[in-house]
C-alpha cells in the first residue's frame, strides 16, 4: 500500500471517529467533551484561570459563533463545524500534495 493511501485511510478513520467526542461525554454523563471548556469552566475546575489562557482567550473567534451553546442545536452545530473542518483539512492536504508532486517533477 502506498504511503499516500495510508495517510488518506488514516484521515478517513479519524473522520469516522470524530463523532465520539459528542457521544462519549453524553454516554458517561460528563458535562462536556474533554478540552471544550471556556475560561469560566476552567476557573470552576482548577480555581483560577492561567495568565496565558486569560490573555489569549479572545484571540480566536469561531466561524459559527455560539454553535454549541443551545441545547438541541449543539449537535447540528458540531456536525457543521466538523464538516467545514474536514473540507478545509482535505483541501489543504490535496493542494500541498499537488504542490509537492509538481516540485518533484522539475
C-alpha positions in Angstrom: 0.0 0.0 0.0 1.3 3.4 -1.0 2.2 5.9 1.8 -0.3 8.4 0.5 -3.1 5.8 0.5 -2.2 5.0 4.2 -2.4 8.7 5.0 -5.8 9.1 3.4 -7.0 6.0 5.1 -5.8 7.3 8.5 -7.5 10.6 7.8 -10.7 8.7 6.9 -10.6 6.8 10.2 -10.1 10.0 12.2 -13.1 11.5 10.4 -15.2 8.4 11.3 -14.1 8.5 14.9 -14.8 12.2 15.4 -18.4 11.8 16.5 -17.2 10.0 19.6 -16.4 13.4 21.0 -20.1 14.1 21.1 -21.3 10.6 22.0 -19.0 9.6 24.8 -19.5 12.6 27.2 -23.2 12.0 26.9 -22.9 8.3 27.5 -20.7 8.8 30.6 -22.8 11.7 31.9 -20.0 14.2 31.5 -20.8 17.9 31.3 -18.9 18.4 28.0 -16.3 16.9 25.7 -12.7 17.0 27.0 -11.0 20.2 26.2 -14.2 22.1 25.2 -14.0 24.3 28.3 -14.2 28.1 28.4 -12.3 30.2 30.9 -15.3 30.1 33.3 -15.3 26.3 33.3 -11.6 26.1 33.8 -11.8 28.5 36.7 -14.5 26.3 38.2 -12.4 23.2 37.8 -9.0 24.4 38.9 -9.8 27.5 40.9 -8.1 30.1 38.6 -7.5 31.0 35.0 -3.9 30.6 33.9 -2.5 34.0 32.8 -1.6 32.9 29.3 -5.1 31.5 28.7 -6.7 34.6 30.1 -4.5 36.8 27.9 -5.2 34.9 24.6 -8.7 33.6 25.3 -10.3 36.3 23.0 -7.8 35.8 20.2 -9.8 33.2 18.2 -13.5 33.5 17.4 -15.3 30.5 16.0 -16.6 30.8 12.4 -20.1 29.8 13.8 -20.5 31.9 17.0 -22.1 30.1 19.9 -22.7 26.9 17.8 -22.7 24.7 20.9 -24.4 26.9 23.4 -28.0 26.0 22.8 -29.5 22.6 23.6 -30.6 20.7 20.5 -28.6 23.0 18.2 -25.3 21.8 19.5 -25.2 18.5 17.6 -26.0 20.3 14.3 -23.5 23.0 15.1 -20.8 20.5 15.9 -21.6 18.5 12.8 -21.4 21.6 10.6 -18.2 22.7 12.2 -16.7 19.2 11.7 -17.8 19.2 8.1 -16.2 22.6 7.5 -13.1 21.5 9.2 -12.9 18.3 7.2 -13.3 20.1 3.9 -10.6 22.6 4.9 -8.1 19.9 6.0 -8.7 17.8 2.9 -8.3 20.8 0.6 -5.1 21.8 2.3 -3.7 18.3 2.1 -4.7 18.0 -1.5 -3.2 21.3 -2.5 0.0 20.5 -0.6 0.3 17.1 -2.3 -0.2 18.8 -5.7 2.5 21.3 -4.9 4.9 18.7 -3.8 4.3 16.4 -6.7 4.9 19.3 -9.2 8.1 20.2 -7.4 9.4 16.6 -7.7 8.8 16.6 -11.4 11.1 19.5 -12.0 
